[in-house]
Amino acid sequence: MAVLNRCALAVAPKPPMREWSRPFWTREDLEGGPADESLYLIPAYDNEAAALTLLRGLHEEIFAAELDLWCVDRQLWPSPRCFDLFLQWFSLRFFPLVEDLGVEPLITYGVGEPFRGMVSDALDWDIPQRG
């Protein structure tokens, strides 16, 4: 086990985000509901104030990533996407410690069309429950 030099941020849609995304839902989304949370690795921070400062600097990128999951046409996105709107549209949970339980080396991928396909496929995975 290894501890990563990152913290994590879980982002879940609140009702305003769900309402905005509803026109883009597929039949599967309607049957199972939208995916609840996304998890982002963020730079390490020392305290809550530092975490909020980081969030202010990262919220535009996270907001865009969340909107892009539903609609790639940026003209249909809400504007302006300010920090206050971000807080109205998403609930947040910070995780100050991230441990890597995998044995394979970490690999990063650039975000582009092939990556979007992998994300789409991953959202359809049937993950076994622990007993």
C-alpha positions, 0 to 999 in steps of 0.5 A, a space after each residue: 500500500 502506498 499513500 499518494 501525494 494527492 488528496 481527493 474531491 468527490 463531486 455529486 450533482 445537486 438538483 440544479 445540475 440534474 435538471 440541466 442534464 436531464 435533456 441529455 440523459 439516455 434511456 439507461 440514465 432514465 432507468 438507473 438515474 444519473 451517476 452520482 459522484 465523480 472523484 478528482 485527485 487534487 493537490 495535497 493541502 494542509 487544512 480546510 482553508 487551503 482546500 477551499 483555496 484550491 477549490 476556487 482555483 480548480 472549480 472551473 476545470 471541474 465544472 467543465 468536466 462535469 458538464 462535458 460528461 452530459 453535453 459536449 456542446 459548450 454553447 449549451 452550458 450555463 454561463 457564467 460558470 462562477 464559483 457560487 454557481 458551482 457550489 449551488 450545482 454540486 455537493 463536495 466531499 474532501 478526502 485528505 488521504 488517498 491510499 493506493 491499494 493497486 499493484 500496477 503502476 499508476 498511468 495517466 491518460 490525456 483527455 480527448 475522444 479516446 479517453 471520453 470513450 473509456 469514461 463512457 465504457 467505465 460508467 457502464 461497468 457492473 462493479 461487484 459488491 463486497 460481501 
